Amino acid sequence: MFDNTDDIHPLLANAPTTTEFKKLRKRIVRYVREAIDAYGMIEDGGKWLVALSGGKDSYTLLAVLFELKWRGLLPVELLAVNLDQGQPGFPATILPEFLEQMTVPHRIEYQDTYSVVMDKIPEGRTYCALCSRLRRGNLYRIAREEGCSAVVLGHHRDDMLETFFLNLFHGSRLATMPPKLVNEEGDLFVYRPLAYVAEEDCARFARAMDYPIIPCDLCGSQDGLQRQQIKLMLDEWERRAPGRRQKMFKALTNARPSHLLDVGLFDFIGLDRSGNKADKT
């Protein structure tokens, strides 16, 4: 499938030919296809806004989606969108030049959300929640303006696992980032096709492809973020028991409401001794 270099999208035209990279690439493509199929992301006549931050995850997402489309496996229109949030020193020319070179349909939008975040968030508090909310609102607006049916984000398996523990430890709820949801207004889907893909695979893929990575200096410069603490905890667990991350993530796809405590998910009161729910009529 990946050996014919004459028939490939420019995003992957210079892919390494090593056996190790081919295995990595096939694994990521397979996981993305499985997530798209499992959660019913494809719709007739769909147009996807693919959010491109310039980080390793969004580059990986963009490349895999265009590969699937190039090979006739993703019958939707793709539009890469980068939101320049006005951060000081942001290299504004990197993504437009890269996307032009890769012949990727795109839109670069400038919105100075950086000043809003710095004005609203007190010193010492984390920026992530407000920054994310402002960014998401702008992406929804752009999606509507471009006639898109979905906003596609680059969150991967580890993001979802970390969010689960953040909600567990700090939010008192069992929840994470869903692979598919409808926005509050009810007019757009939000997809996360990298749901099954490990962060390390995204990092290895983007490094091997030598994509021009743009770091997030706004959030990345803050110490002590709760998500960073969760990541360190999971790293330590993974070090002690390799494969634990994947086992915990698998559990998120294998919930048993009857073995939890949420009366809104399971009718404990209507359960009889035979193990069946009693007839409420």
Long-range contacts (C-beta under 8 A, 24 or more apart in sequence): 1-26, 1-71, 2-26, 7-70, 8-67, 8-70, 9-63, 9-66, 9-67, 9-69, 9-70, 9-102, 10-101, 10-102, 10-103, 11-62, 11-63, 11-66, 11-67, 11-102, 11-104, 11-209, 12-63, 12-66, 12-67, 12-209, 14-209, 14-210, 15-208, 15-209, 16-208, 16-209, 21-208, 24-201, 24-204, 24-205, 24-208, 25-205, 27-201, 28-60, 28-64, 28-197, 28-201, 28-202, 28-205, 29-64, 29-67, 29-68, 31-194, 31-196, 31-197, 32-61, 32-64, 32-65, 32-68, 32-193, 32-194, 32-196, 32-197, 33-68, 33-73, 34-196, 35-179, 35-192, 35-193, 35-194, 35-195, 35-196, 36-74, 36-191, 36-193, 38-179, 39-179, 39-180, 39-191, 39-195, 40-180, 41-150, 41-179, 41-180, 41-189, 41-191, 41-193, 42-74, 42-75, 42-76, 43-76, 43-149, 43-150, 43-189, 44-75, 45-149, 46-75, 46-76, 46-77, 46-149, 46-150, 47-76, 47-77, 47-78, 47-79, 47-146, 47-147, 47-148, 47-149, 47-150, 48-76, 48-77, 48-78, 48-79, 48-148, 48-149, 48-150, 48-151, 48-152, 48-191, 49-79, 49-81, 49-139, 49-142, 49-143, 49-146, 49-148, 49-150, 49-151, 49-152, 50-78, 50-79, 50-80, 50-81, 50-152, 51-81, 51-82, 51-83, 51-139, 51-151, 51-152, 51-153, 51-154, 52-80, 52-81, 52-82, 52-95, 52-99, 52-106, 53-82, 53-154, 53-214, 53-216, 54-82, 54-94, 54-95, 54-212, 54-213, 54-214, 55-154, 55-213, 55-214, 55-215, 55-216, 56-202, 56-203, 56-205, 56-206, 56-207, 56-211, 56-213, 57-154, 57-155, 57-156, 57-159, 57-194, 57-199, 57-202, 57-206, 58-154, 59-206, 59-209, 59-211, 59-213, 60-154, 60-194, 60-197, 60-201, 60-202, 60-205, 60-206, 61-152, 61-153, 61-154, 61-193, 61-194, 62-104, 63-205, 63-209, 63-211, 64-193, 65-152, 65-193, 66-104, 77-105, 78-104, 78-105, 79-105, 79-106, 79-107, 79-146, 79-148, 80-104, 80-105, 80-106, 80-107, 81-106, 81-107, 81-108, 81-109, 81-139, 81-142, 81-146, 82-106, 82-107, 82-108, 82-109, 83-109, 83-111, 83-113, 83-135, 83-138, 83-139, 83-142, 84-108, 84-109, 84-110, 84-111, 85-111, 85-112, 85-113, 85-114, 85-131, 85-134, 85-135, 85-218, 86-110, 86-111, 86-112, 86-113, 86-114, 86-115, 87-114, 87-217, 87-218, 88-114, 89-217, 90-214, 91-214, 94-212, 94-214, 95-212, 95-214, 98-211, 98-212, 107-142, 107-146, 109-138, 109-142, 111-138, 113-138, 114-218, 117-218, 126-219, 126-222, 126-225, 126-226, 127-218, 127-219, 127-222, 128-219, 128-225, 128-227, 131-218, 131-219, 140-183, 140-185, 140-188, 143-188, 144-187, 144-188, 148-188, 149-188, 149-189, 150-188, 150-189, 150-190, 150-191, 151-183, 151-188, 151-189, 151-190, 151-191, 152-190, 152-191, 152-192, 152-193, 153-190, 153-191, 153-192, 154-192, 154-194, 154-202, 155-192, 155-194, 155-195, 156-192, 156-194, 156-195, 156-197, 156-198, 156-199, 156-202, 157-194, 157-195, 157-196, 157-197, 157-198, 157-199, 157-245, 157-246, 157-249, 158-198, 158-199, 158-231, 158-234, 158-245, 159-199, 160-192, 160-195, 160-249, 160-252, 161-234, 161-245, 161-248, 161-249, 161-252, 162-227, 162-230, 162-231, 162-234, 164-248, 164-252, 165-230, 165-233, 165-234, 166-226, 166-227, 166-230, 169-226, 169-230, 170-226, 174-260, 174-262, 176-252, 198-245, 198-246
